[in-house]
Amino acid sequence: MKKKAFTIIELLVVLAVMGVFAVVAYPNISNWITERSVKKEAYEVVSYLKERKNEVQNGKYGMIQVVMGWSIRTYKMTNEDYFKEYKNVGSSSSYKTNRTCGHQKPNSLKHDSSLNLDLGRGNMKSYVFVYPGIYSYPNPKVYSVICITKDGSIKYESSNVNEEDKATNQTVDYFLLCSKTNSTQNTCKAGAKFEHMYKITWDRFVNTKLYKYNKNKNSWIKIDG
Protein backbone atom coordinates (compact mmCIF):
# COMPACT_ATOMS: atom_id res chain seq x y z
CA MET A 1 0.00 0.00 0.00
CA LYS A 2 1.42 3.35 -1.04
CA LYS A 3 1.77 5.89 1.81
CA LYS A 4 0.77 9.50 1.17
CA ALA A 5 2.79 12.40 2.52
CA PHE A 6 2.50 16.16 2.49
CA THR A 7 4.30 17.90 -0.34
CA ILE A 8 6.43 20.96 0.28
CA ILE A 9 3.82 23.11 -1.42
CA GLU A 10 1.09 21.78 0.86
CA LEU A 11 3.20 22.48 3.95
CA LEU A 12 3.94 26.00 2.74
CA VAL A 13 0.21 26.63 2.21
CA VAL A 14 -0.57 25.42 5.74
CA LEU A 15 2.17 27.63 7.20
CA ALA A 16 0.91 30.61 5.19
CA VAL A 17 -2.66 30.09 6.46
CA MET A 18 -1.39 29.81 10.02
CA GLY A 19 0.64 32.98 9.56
CA VAL A 20 -2.37 34.93 8.31
CA PHE A 21 -4.46 33.61 11.20
CA ALA A 22 -1.80 34.67 13.69
CA VAL A 23 -1.58 38.18 12.21
CA VAL A 24 -5.36 38.59 12.32
CA ALA A 25 -5.89 36.99 15.73
CA TYR A 26 -2.96 38.46 17.66
CA PRO A 27 -4.34 42.01 18.07
CA ASN A 28 -7.65 40.63 19.37
CA ILE A 29 -5.91 38.29 21.80
CA SER A 30 -3.56 41.06 22.93
CA ASN A 31 -6.47 43.47 23.48
CA TRP A 32 -8.37 40.83 25.43
CA ILE A 33 -5.39 40.20 27.73
CA THR A 34 -4.89 43.94 28.30
CA GLU A 35 -8.59 44.55 28.97
CA ARG A 36 -8.77 41.62 31.38
CA SER A 37 -5.71 42.83 33.32
CA VAL A 38 -6.87 46.44 33.69
CA LYS A 39 -10.39 45.37 34.66
CA LYS A 40 -8.98 43.05 37.31
CA GLU A 41 -7.03 45.90 38.95
CA ALA A 42 -10.08 48.18 38.82
CA TYR A 43 -12.13 45.59 40.70
CA GLU A 44 -9.29 45.14 43.19
CA VAL A 45 -9.49 48.84 44.06
CA VAL A 46 -13.29 48.68 44.40
CA SER A 47 -12.95 45.66 46.71
CA TYR A 48 -10.29 47.52 48.70
CA LEU A 49 -12.67 50.42 49.37
CA LYS A 50 -15.58 48.12 50.23
CA GLU A 51 -13.44 46.21 52.73
CA ARG A 52 -12.34 49.40 54.47
CA LYS A 53 -15.95 50.64 54.61
CA ASN A 54 -17.10 47.33 56.11
CA GLU A 55 -14.44 47.58 58.82
CA VAL A 56 -15.93 50.88 59.93
CA GLN A 57 -19.55 49.80 59.57
CA ASN A 58 -18.84 46.71 61.68
CA GLY A 59 -17.39 48.88 64.46
CA LYS A 60 -13.81 47.70 64.14
CA TYR A 61 -12.57 51.29 63.76
CA GLY A 62 -14.03 54.71 64.44
CA MET A 63 -12.67 56.16 61.21
CA ILE A 64 -10.52 55.00 58.32
CA GLN A 65 -8.74 57.30 55.92
CA VAL A 66 -7.85 55.96 52.47
CA VAL A 67 -5.39 57.94 50.36
CA MET A 68 -6.02 57.19 46.69
CA GLY A 69 -2.99 57.57 44.41
CA TRP A 70 -0.33 55.43 42.76
CA SER A 71 0.13 54.01 46.27
CA ILE A 72 -3.25 53.46 47.94
CA ARG A 73 -2.69 53.71 51.69
CA THR A 74 -4.90 53.21 54.73
CA TYR A 75 -4.82 55.09 58.05
CA LYS A 76 -6.93 53.81 60.95
CA MET A 77 -8.41 55.48 64.01
CA THR A 78 -9.69 53.49 66.98
CA ASN A 79 -13.21 54.02 68.27
CA GLU A 80 -11.76 55.55 71.45
CA ASP A 81 -9.62 58.04 69.52
CA TYR A 82 -12.53 58.88 67.23
CA PHE A 83 -14.62 59.76 70.28
CA LYS A 84 -11.82 61.93 71.70
CA GLU A 85 -11.27 63.72 68.38
CA TYR A 86 -14.84 64.27 67.22
CA LYS A 87 -17.32 63.57 70.04
CA ASN A 88 -15.72 64.62 73.33
CA VAL A 89 -17.13 67.93 74.57
CA GLY A 90 -13.66 68.80 75.83
CA SER A 91 -12.21 68.70 72.33
CA SER A 92 -12.01 71.98 70.40
CA SER A 93 -9.90 71.05 67.39
CA SER A 94 -10.66 72.48 63.95
CA TYR A 95 -11.22 68.92 62.71
CA LYS A 96 -14.08 68.49 65.18
CA THR A 97 -15.51 71.95 64.53
CA ASN A 98 -15.43 71.61 60.74
CA ARG A 99 -16.19 67.86 60.66
CA THR A 100 -13.15 67.26 58.48
CA CYS A 101 -9.94 65.25 58.31
CA GLY A 102 -6.65 66.24 56.74
CA HIS A 103 -4.10 64.21 54.85
CA GLN A 104 -2.97 61.72 57.55
CA LYS A 105 -4.62 63.99 60.13
CA PRO A 106 -5.63 64.04 63.01
CA ASN A 107 -2.50 62.52 64.48
CA SER A 108 -4.45 59.63 66.00
CA LEU A 109 -4.77 58.14 62.51
CA LYS A 110 -2.21 55.33 62.25
CA HIS A 111 -0.85 53.98 58.98
CA ASP A 112 -1.37 50.27 58.28
CA SER A 113 1.39 49.54 55.75
CA SER A 114 0.26 45.93 55.39
CA LEU A 115 -2.70 47.21 53.36
CA ASN A 116 -0.74 49.31 50.86
CA LEU A 117 -1.87 48.72 47.29
CA ASP A 118 0.72 50.01 44.83
CA LEU A 119 -0.32 50.72 41.25
CA GLY A 120 1.26 52.28 38.17
CA ARG A 121 4.77 53.56 38.67
CA GLY A 122 4.73 52.19 42.21
CA ASN A 123 4.40 48.61 41.01
CA MET A 124 6.24 47.27 37.98
CA LYS A 125 3.78 44.35 37.81
CA SER A 126 0.79 46.69 37.65
CA TYR A 127 -0.89 47.08 34.25
CA VAL A 128 -2.25 50.57 34.93
CA PHE A 129 -1.41 54.20 35.44
CA VAL A 130 -3.76 56.15 37.69
CA TYR A 131 -5.18 59.62 38.22
CA PRO A 132 -4.77 61.23 40.69
CA GLY A 133 -1.20 60.05 40.99
CA ILE A 134 1.09 62.53 39.24
CA TYR A 135 3.48 65.20 40.44
CA SER A 136 4.13 67.16 37.26
CA TYR A 137 2.37 69.50 34.83
CA PRO A 138 -0.34 69.71 33.49
CA ASN A 139 -2.46 68.22 36.30
CA PRO A 140 -0.35 67.98 39.47
CA LYS A 141 -2.94 66.16 41.54
CA VAL A 142 -1.21 63.57 43.67
CA TYR A 143 -4.05 61.87 45.54
CA SER A 144 -7.67 61.86 46.66
CA VAL A 145 -8.45 61.38 50.34
CA ILE A 146 -11.47 59.49 51.67
CA CYS A 147 -12.53 59.77 55.31
CA ILE A 148 -14.75 56.78 56.09
CA THR A 149 -17.14 56.95 59.06
CA LYS A 150 -20.41 55.19 59.82
CA ASP A 151 -22.52 58.26 59.20
CA GLY A 152 -20.43 59.80 56.41
CA SER A 153 -20.17 63.03 58.39
CA ILE A 154 -16.40 63.60 58.07
CA LYS A 155 -15.15 65.11 54.83
CA TYR A 156 -11.64 65.73 53.53
CA GLU A 157 -10.66 69.33 54.31
CA SER A 158 -9.47 69.99 50.76
CA SER A 159 -11.04 69.03 47.42
CA ASN A 160 -10.56 65.84 45.44
CA VAL A 161 -11.09 65.49 41.70
CA ASN A 162 -14.84 65.28 41.28
CA GLU A 163 -17.77 65.33 38.90
CA GLU A 164 -21.55 65.23 38.93
CA ASP A 165 -23.24 61.83 39.09
CA LYS A 166 -25.97 62.22 36.45
CA ALA A 167 -28.11 59.55 38.10
CA THR A 168 -28.27 61.35 41.47
CA ASN A 169 -27.23 64.92 40.59
CA GLN A 170 -24.75 64.69 43.47
CA THR A 171 -21.06 65.55 43.39
CA VAL A 172 -18.88 62.45 43.61
CA ASP A 173 -15.12 62.00 43.71
CA TYR A 174 -13.40 59.74 41.19
CA PHE A 175 -10.27 57.73 40.44
CA LEU A 176 -9.07 56.75 36.95
CA LEU A 177 -7.14 53.66 35.84
CA CYS A 178 -5.57 53.67 32.37
CA SER A 179 -3.73 50.84 30.64
CA LYS A 180 0.05 51.14 30.46
CA THR A 181 -0.14 49.91 26.86
CA ASN A 182 -1.53 53.17 25.47
CA SER A 183 -1.04 55.84 28.15
CA THR A 184 1.56 57.38 30.42
CA GLN A 185 1.34 58.60 34.00
CA ASN A 186 1.02 62.15 32.68
CA THR A 187 -1.62 61.39 30.02
CA CYS A 188 -3.85 59.35 32.35
CA LYS A 189 -5.84 62.32 33.62
CA ALA A 190 -9.22 64.03 33.60
CA GLY A 191 -10.65 64.10 30.08
CA ALA A 192 -8.44 61.27 28.78
CA LYS A 193 -10.04 59.00 26.17
CA PHE A 194 -8.20 55.69 25.94
CA GLU A 195 -9.16 52.10 25.33
CA HIS A 196 -9.02 49.93 28.46
CA MET A 197 -9.79 52.81 30.85
CA TYR A 198 -11.86 52.52 34.04
CA LYS A 199 -13.30 55.05 36.50
CA ILE A 200 -14.28 54.50 40.13
CA THR A 201 -16.58 57.03 41.81
CA TRP A 202 -17.74 57.33 45.42
CA ASP A 203 -20.04 59.54 47.44
CA ARG A 204 -19.60 60.68 51.06
CA PHE A 205 -20.88 57.30 52.29
CA VAL A 206 -18.29 55.57 50.06
CA ASN A 207 -20.94 54.00 47.86
CA THR A 208 -18.83 53.06 44.86
CA LYS A 209 -19.61 52.79 41.16
CA LEU A 210 -17.34 51.39 38.46
CA TYR A 211 -17.40 52.61 34.87
CA LYS A 212 -15.66 51.48 31.69
CA TYR A 213 -14.86 53.97 28.93
CA ASN A 214 -16.37 53.03 25.55
CA LYS A 215 -14.20 54.67 22.92
CA ASN A 216 -16.62 53.96 20.05
CA LYS A 217 -19.49 55.67 21.87
CA ASN A 218 -17.23 58.23 23.58
CA SER A 219 -19.01 57.60 26.86
CA TRP A 220 -18.64 55.94 30.26
CA ILE A 221 -20.66 52.76 30.80
CA LYS A 222 -21.48 51.73 34.38
CA ILE A 223 -20.59 48.09 35.02
CA ASP A 224 -20.83 47.88 38.81
CA GLY A 225 -22.56 49.72 41.65
N, C-alpha and C positions, 0 to 999 in steps of 0.2 A: 504494500500500500504506500502510495507516494505521499510524503508529509509536506504540508503547505507552510510557508513562512512568510513573514512580512518582507516586502521589498523596501529598498532604501527610500523610494519615492513615497510609499505608504507611511513609513516612519516619519519622514519630513512633513507630510501633511498633518499627521497627528500632533507633532510638535508645534506646527504653525497654529493649529486650532487651539491648542493649550495655551500658547503664547497670547493669542488674541483674547481668550477668555480671561487670562490673568490680568491683561492690561485693562480690560473692561471692568472686571470684578474688584480689582485692588482698591480703587478710590472708594467704592461703596463699603468694602470691609474696613478700610482705614477710618472712614467717617463714623461707622458704627462703633468701632473700638473707642474713638475719641469721645463720641457722644455718651457712651456708656460710662466712661471714666469720669467725665465732668459731672454727669448726673449723680453718680455715686457720691462724689464729694459734696455736692449740694445737699443731698439727703443726710449726709453725715453732720453737716452744720445744723440743719433743721432738728435732727435728733438731739444734738448737743444742747440746743436752746430748750427743747422740751424737757430734757432731763434736769436741767438747772431749775426750770420753773417748777417741776414736780417736787424737787427737794424743798423748795420754799413752801409750796402748797401743803406738803405733808408735815410741815413744822420742824424740819430738820435744821433750818437756818432762818434767822429773822429777815435777812436780806442777802441777795447775791448780786454781785456786779459782774457783768460779762463785757469784756473789751473786745470788740469785733475789728479785726485787722488781719494782716498777713499772719500774725500770731494771735489766735483767739485765746484769751486768758480769763480765768475766773478768780474772783475775790469774794470771800465769804465772811459774813457777820453773824455771830451767834445770836440767839433770841435775847439773851441777857444784854448784850451790847446794843442790839437794836432798840431795846426798851430804854436804855440809858441815853442813847443818841437822839431818839425821836419821840419818846413817850414820857420820859421823866420830867416832872414839872420843874425840877431843879436845873434842867438843861436849857441853855439859852444860845446855842450855836446857830450860825446862819443856816446850816443844813436843816436843822429842825424847823426854824422859822419859815424858810422858803420851801420846805419839803423837797429837797434836792440832794443829790450826791455829786461829788466831783470825781475826776479821774483818779481812782485808787483812794478816794476819800469818802467818809471820815477815816481816820487812822485805825479804827477798830476793824476795818476790812482787811482780811488776811489772804494773801495769794496762795492758791493751791496749784503748784506747778505740775502736779501729776495729771492735771486736766488740760494742760496746754494742747492746743490743736493748731499745728503750724501748716500754713498753706503757701502757695506761690513761691516767692523767693526765700521763704523760711524753711522750705522743705523740697529738696531736689526730687523727691518721689511724687510730689503733688503734680497734678495735671492742670492746675488752674492758677491764674492771677486773680487778685481780688481788688475790689474798691468798696470802701476806703482801704488804703493800704500803701499809699505812696507818700514820698517825702518831697518830691520835686514838682516844678511847674509842668502842666498848667493847673492841676487841681491838687494842691498839697493837703489833702485830707488824709490823716493817718489812721483814724479809727472812729468807730461809733461806740458809744457806751450805753449799756442797758442796765438799769437798776431794777431788779426783780423783787417785788414784795407781794404779799397775799392780796392786798387791795389795790395794787397798782398806783399808789399815791405818791411814790418818790420818783421824781424825774431827774434826768441828767441836767446839770446846771448850765451846760452849753447846748449847742444845737448839733444834731447829727444830720447826715444827708437824708432828705425826706421828700415825700411826694404825697399827692392826694389819692386815697383809695377810692376809685370811682364807684365801687359797690356800696360804700358806707359814707362817702363824702368826708371821711376823717383823714387827718394827716398821719401818715405812718412813716417810720424810718425804714431804710432798705440797705441791702448788702449785695454786691454783684460778684459773680464768679464767671470768668472768661477762660476759654481754653488757651493753653500755652501754644497750641499749634498755629493760631492765627491772631494772637494779640501779644502785647507786652504789658509790663506792670504800669507803664505810663498811658497806654491806650485803653486799658480796661478802666473805664470811668463813666460818669453820668453821660448819657446820650450815645454811648457806643452801640454799634449794630453789627455784631458778629454772629456767625454760626456757633453753636454749642455754648450759648451764654444763658446763665440762670440768674434769677433775682429772688432774694428772700426778703419779705417785709414783715414787720411786727408793729402792733399797737402798744399802748401803755400797759396792757395786761399780758404782753408777750404772746398774743395770739398770732401765730405765724402763718404766712401763705408763701407758696413756692410757685414761681412763674418760669416758663421757658420762652426765650425769644424766638419767634418765627420770622425768619429773614424774608421769606416769600411774601408774607402778609404784612411785614413791617409792624408787628404787634407782639405784645406779651400775652401768652396763654397760660392761665392758671392751671396747675397740675396737682396741687395739694393745698389743703387748708380751706 
